[in-house]
Amino acid sequence: MTIKIKNTKNKTLKRKLTNSSRSTIVKTFLEMLNTIKLYHWSTYSYSQHIATDELYHSLHKHIDMFVEIMLGKTKDRLKNIVFSTRSANSKKTFIKEIVLFKEYLISLNSVMDPVTDSDLYNVRDEILGTLDKLLYLFELN
């Protein structure tokens, strides 16, 4: 995955997604999945319990697809991923985590090429849509 950026001297700079960057993406995805599952188990709201269960299953499917596409493009495998678990103890904290994750997903634009990585953009956009749906459902009483 390469992004070409023209500088002022008409030279083309390339930005590659390194193994470290790929590991960071996977780490962030796994942390978010765990945050969702922990909130799912801790909520006393039935509607939030159901909504986070649907979110978890949808994200799990799309994250798996995203990572497999990303790894397929590079022919590399990930090495030694260490991740932590973040617990969202309240609805407000959980929503903040979702919003931060959305911002992270959007920031991936800086490492994905719009032409050669359109497949990753599509999966990423599906994830964003799923997160937006959850935020809508959390607004309902």
C-alpha positions in Angstrom: 0.0 0.0 0.0 1.6 3.2 -1.2 0.6 6.8 -1.3 2.4 9.0 -3.7 2.7 12.6 -2.7 4.2 15.3 -4.9 6.5 17.7 -3.2 7.5 21.1 -4.4 10.5 19.9 -6.4 8.4 17.6 -8.6 9.7 14.5 -6.9 7.3 11.8 -5.9 7.5 10.6 -2.3 6.1 7.2 -1.3 4.6 6.3 2.0 4.4 2.6 2.7 2.4 0.8 5.3 5.1 -0.9 7.3 4.7 -4.1 9.3 4.7 -1.8 12.4 1.8 0.2 10.9 -0.1 -3.0 10.1 0.4 -4.2 13.6 -0.9 -1.0 15.0 -4.0 -1.3 12.9 -4.7 -4.8 14.1 -3.9 -3.9 17.7 -6.4 -1.0 17.5 -9.0 -3.2 16.0 -8.6 -5.9 18.6 -8.7 -3.4 21.4 -12.0 -2.0 20.1 -13.6 -5.4 19.7 -12.7 -6.2 23.3 -14.0 -2.8 24.5 -17.3 -3.5 22.8 -17.6 -7.0 24.3 -16.8 -5.8 27.8 -19.4 -3.1 27.5 -21.9 -5.6 26.1 -21.5 -7.8 29.2 -21.6 -4.9 31.7 -24.6 -2.9 30.5 -28.0 -3.2 32.3 -29.9 -1.9 29.3 -31.4 -4.6 27.2 -31.4 -2.4 24.0 -27.8 -1.5 24.5 -26.9 -5.2 25.1 -28.6 -6.2 21.8 -27.1 -3.2 19.9 -23.5 -4.0 21.1 -24.0 -7.7 20.4 -24.9 -6.8 16.8 -22.1 -4.3 16.6 -19.5 -6.9 17.8 -20.6 -9.5 15.3 -20.6 -7.0 12.4 -17.2 -5.5 13.4 -15.7 -8.9 13.9 -16.7 -9.9 10.3 -15.5 -6.7 8.7 -12.3 -6.4 10.7 -11.4 -10.0 9.8 -12.0 -9.1 6.1 -10.0 -5.9 6.3 -7.0 -7.5 7.9 -7.0 -10.5 5.5 -7.2 -8.1 2.5 -4.4 -6.0 4.0 -2.2 -9.0 4.6 -3.0 -10.4 1.2 -1.7 -7.2 -0.5 1.6 -7.4 1.3 2.2 -11.2 1.5 3.6 -10.5 5.0 2.3 -11.9 8.3 2.0 -10.0 11.6 4.5 -10.5 14.3 4.1 -10.2 18.1 1.0 -8.0 18.6 0.6 -6.9 22.2 -2.7 -5.1 23.0 -4.4 -3.9 26.1 -8.0 -4.0 27.1 -9.9 -0.8 27.6 -13.0 -1.0 29.7 -15.9 1.5 29.1 -17.7 1.7 32.4 -20.5 4.0 31.3 -22.5 4.8 28.2 -20.8 8.2 27.9 -17.3 6.6 28.1 -18.3 3.9 25.6 -19.6 6.5 23.1 -16.3 8.4 23.4 -14.5 5.2 22.6 -16.7 4.7 19.5 -16.1 8.3 18.4 -12.3 7.9 18.9 -12.3 4.7 16.9 -14.3 6.4 14.1 -11.6 9.1 14.0 -8.9 6.5 13.9 -10.6 4.7 10.9 -10.9 8.0 9.0 -7.2 8.7 9.8 -6.3 5.6 7.8 -6.8 7.7 4.7 -3.2 8.8 5.2 -1.9 5.3 4.7 -4.3 3.9 2.1 -4.2 4.7 -1.6 -7.6 5.6 -3.0 -7.0 3.6 -6.2 -5.1 0.5 -5.2 -6.7 0.2 -1.7 -10.3 0.8 -2.8 -11.2 -2.6 -1.3 -9.9 -1.6 2.1 -11.7 1.7 1.8 -15.0 -0.2 1.2 -14.6 -2.4 4.2 -13.5 0.5 6.3 -16.6 2.4 5.2 -18.8 -0.5 6.2 -17.3 -0.4 9.7 -17.9 3.3 9.9 -21.6 2.8 8.8 -22.0 0.1 11.5 -20.6 2.5 14.2 -22.9 5.3 13.0 -25.9 2.9 13.3 -24.9 2.1 16.9 -24.6 5.8 17.8 -28.1 6.3 16.4 -29.5 3.4 18.4 -27.9 4.7 21.6 -29.7 8.0 21.1 -33.1 6.2 21.3 -34.9 5.6 24.6 
